[in-house]
Amino acid sequence: MLRIGVLLAALVVSAPPANAEASRDCASDNHELAIRACTRMIKENPRNATAYYNRGISYRQMGKLDLALADYTRAIEINPNYYEAYNNRGNLFMARGDNKRALQEFDRAVRINPSYAIAHNNRGEAHENMNQLEDAMGAYNRAIELNPRYARAYANRGDIWRKMNQRDNAITDYQHALRLDGRNALALAGLKTLGVGANAPALAGRGEGGGARPDPFDRGQQVARTPPPAAALPPQAPPTQAAPRERGGSTGTGFFVSSQGHVLTNNHVVENCNSITVALNDSISTGARVVGRDSKNDLALLATTGLKPDTVPNLRTGVRLGESIFVYGFPLSGLLASSGNFTIGNVTAVAGLADDTTMIQISAPLQPGNSGGPVFDQNGNVVAVVVSKLNALRIAKVTSDIPQNVNFAIKSLIAMGFLETGSVNALTNASTTKLETTQIAERARTFTAQIRCN
């Protein structure tokens, strides 16, 4: 990560040693030391934008995101053309899941400095997080055009190819990223996902990664790093192309919450659908319609015709840390069993990302298509609604490690409040009879449905 020093070249000779030492300390990777030094410099000169910027980096590295945001904002107020501060502020918003706001920050950075490859790459990541794959591809292409040795951008573009089922292009980009940076976690994870080993030639170069400490939010100036010898590059970089548009519908999971045919699922499962199909075992309702939405909590209520479940589950509140949970759903439609999948785990936290109290964190394995499915306790009561999983490849960029089974579900208390507003009286007489795992799975099959958005 590159920090920006505060000494102007013209003042280096005449600057007092104490100021020079403070400048070095303010840009130190010893974050406590850097914060103290930057704070002293700010007291001496409250309009020292670079001191705010560097202190923001240290705050971010220490996990004090609100303080980092305040410092980046102050740096921008002092210097409205501080494109690096816009970029880093955008990364904070992206880390919080606010990709639209992050994109605005990255756009500002590239308007100020159109050749700033880092911000173009980050624009791609924000677009990719919003599943805007063509826009993401364009941003990654631009980053690579500006800096052909940008390993991160190649790995990101490999992700787009992989998501669009362009396997050969994905492998080419991942391997090229590894030639530039042999420790690129995203490229390694991408190849592993595709079942391709990272061979020795692909790991030979260190390039962009070097010995620098990775900093996923404050990308650093790529052009300031010393490039490896030209021989480390392949004869020709992978071609820059546009990704094809994704075709076909998407699938998710839901479960019946009334004997009249109401189905609870995630709002994102049925958002922007031309038609919705609900399948319960061998019965299908092709005319399902949305009768209630809560976009903030990502819940939706469907009304179906012709489908009547044999039973409806009880909802239970008060889930406890460490208790066993079970998930039933229809992940990876067309690849895994069409009859449904049943997974087991535990409640690993009683809050979600950033201490979101509407969520719980669970360790039961989830895949795309599980969204909207029920989470059961040992008595067969529904305690939560599956909503998301941590993007392992995306987090690998942040931590250089691949997280496993970090998944989230909406607490049943939130779901019960939502159903009440839709005049659906959910069953809340929670059972206290412990069931065998096979019994829970069999019960789940009687009221859990696959949802297709067309």
Secondary structure, DSSP 4 states (H G I P E B T S, - for coil): --------GGGTTTS-HHHHHHHHHHT-S-HHHHHHHHHHHHHH-TT-HHHHHHHHHHHHHTT-HHHHHHHHHHHHHH-TT-HHHHHHHHHHHHHTT-HHHHHHHHHHHHHH-TT-HHHHHHHHHHHHHTT-HHHHHHHHHHHHHH-TT-HHHHHHHHHHHHHTT-HHHHHHHHHHHHHH-TT-HHHHHHHHHTT----TGGGS--TTTTTPPP-SSS---GGGSPPPPGGGS-SSPPPP-PPPPP-S-EEEEEEE-STT-EEEE-GGGSTT-S-EEEEETTEEEEEEEEEEEETTTTEEEEE-SS---S--PBB-----TT-EEEEEE--STTTS-TT-EEEEEEEEESS-GGG-TTEEEE-S---TT-TT-EEE-TTS-EEEEEEEE--HHHHHHHHSS---S-EEEEEHHHHHHHHHHTT---B---------HHHHHHHHHHHEEEEEE-
